[in-house]
Amino acid sequence: MHIRNNQTNKGNYIGAGMFKTHCLQLIDQVNKSRVPLIITKHGKPLATLSPFEEKPVSLFGCMKGTLVIQGDIVAGTGEVWEADVS
């Protein structure tokens, strides 16, 4: 398998035919090395295989858009509370 190293260290290059032959091995390699693989056809870049990066779930804003306000939330309910009775 022939993979060319990129001089700028932004990824390695491999031909589409070689990628097709060794696809599963290359997926494992990219996942392990964390270095993207640029797939070329006739020397021109066509696609990039890059490692998947899970983003941490933030609790801040995670329920945005799930709350529905129905009616007036400021006005009283009309119910008498013990604190209101003197």
C-alpha positions in Angstrom: 0.0 0.0 0.0 1.5 3.3 -1.0 0.6 6.4 1.0 2.3 9.7 0.2 3.0 12.0 3.1 2.0 15.6 2.7 4.8 18.0 3.5 2.5 20.4 5.4 1.4 17.6 7.8 -2.3 18.2 7.0 -2.8 14.6 5.9 -1.6 11.8 3.8 -2.5 11.0 0.1 -3.7 7.8 -1.5 -5.1 7.0 -4.9 -8.8 6.0 -5.2 -8.0 2.5 -6.5 -5.7 1.8 -3.6 -8.2 3.2 -1.2 -10.9 0.9 -2.6 -8.7 -2.1 -2.2 -7.6 -1.3 1.4 -10.6 0.7 2.7 -11.2 -1.1 6.0 -7.5 -1.1 6.9 -7.3 2.6 6.1 -10.3 3.5 8.2 -8.7 1.7 11.2 -5.3 3.5 10.5 -6.9 6.9 10.3 -8.9 6.3 13.5 -5.7 5.2 15.3 -3.3 7.8 14.0 -5.9 10.7 14.0 -4.3 11.9 10.8 -6.7 12.6 7.8 -6.3 10.7 4.6 -6.8 12.6 1.3 -8.1 10.4 -1.5 -7.0 11.3 -5.0 -7.9 10.4 -8.5 -5.3 11.1 -11.2 -3.4 13.2 -8.6 -6.3 15.5 -7.8 -7.8 15.5 -4.3 -11.4 14.1 -4.3 -12.3 13.4 -0.8 -10.9 13.3 2.8 -11.2 10.5 5.3 -10.9 12.0 8.7 -11.2 10.6 12.2 -14.6 11.1 13.9 -14.5 13.5 16.9 -17.3 13.3 19.4 -18.1 16.7 20.9 -18.9 16.8 24.6 -22.5 17.4 25.4 -23.0 20.7 27.1 -25.8 21.0 29.7 -26.0 24.8 29.0 -28.8 25.3 26.4 -29.4 21.6 25.9 -33.2 22.0 26.3 -33.5 25.1 24.2 -36.7 25.1 22.2 -38.4 22.4 24.3 -40.5 24.7 26.6 -43.9 25.9 25.5 -45.5 28.7 27.5 -49.3 28.5 27.5 -51.3 31.4 29.0 -50.2 34.2 31.3 -47.3 33.2 33.5 -47.3 36.5 35.5 -50.9 36.8 36.6 -52.1 34.9 39.7 -54.1 31.7 39.5 -56.9 33.0 41.7 -56.2 30.5 44.4 -55.8 31.8 48.0 -52.5 30.9 49.7 -51.9 30.7 53.4 -49.3 33.5 53.0 -51.9 35.8 51.5 -54.4 35.4 54.4 -53.8 37.7 57.4 
